[in-house]
Amino acid sequence: MKDSPQMDRMEVLKVRLAQFRSEHRDLDEAIIALEEGPAPDMLRLRRLKKKKLSLKDQIARIEDELTPDIIA
């Protein structure tokens, strides 16, 4: 059962990836709503964008880990 811990890790990564993607979409919607408001809070907007970028980086790392390296 050597593959079992590896499979568990992959499943955990897939769940985290789905959570991060969902949070990324939510932040995108929040940013759009804030930008469309009458007087957007620029500091809050900057913080949301920074968090969204951080999530994008985490998503990319997990996707890289889930995608097997293929040597051509």
N, C-alpha and C positions, 0 to 999 in steps of 0.2 A: 504493500500500500504506500509506496513512495510518492505516487502522484497525488494522493489525497490532500496533503497540505498545500500543494501548488494549486490544485483545483479550488480549494477553499479561498486562497489568496486571490485568484482570478475572479471568483464570484464577489468577493468583498470589493475589489477594484471596480467591477461592473456596477455595483450598487452605488458606490461613491461617485462614479462617473455620472450616473443618472441624476443623483442629488445635485452635483455641481452644475450640470447642464440646466436643471430646473431653476436653481438659484440664479444662474447667469441670465436666463430668460426673464425672471422676475425683476432683476436689477435693470435689465434693458427697458422693461415696461415702466419702472419707477423713474428712470432717467428721462424717458420720453415725456412722461406726465409732468415731471418737474420742469423740464425745458419749456413745455407749452403753457405753463402757469403764467400769471400776470407779472410776477416779480420773482424769478427763480433765485433760490439761495445758492449762490455760486460755490460756497465752501462745501455745502452738502452735496452738490452736484459733482464737484471734484472728488470728494471722498467715495461717492457711489461709483464713479468711473474708475477710480483706482482699484476698488474692490472687484469690479467687473473684470478688469485686466488681470488681476491676481487669479481670479477663478479661471479665466481663459488659459493662463499658464498651467494651472493645476490640471485642467482638462487635457491639455496637450501632453503633459507628462504621463498621465494615466493612459491615454490613447497610445502613446509610444510604448508603454510597458505591456499593454494588451496585444499590440501588433507584433507578431513574431518577425525577427530579422530574417530576411531572405537574401541569401548570397547568390547573385546571378553568375 
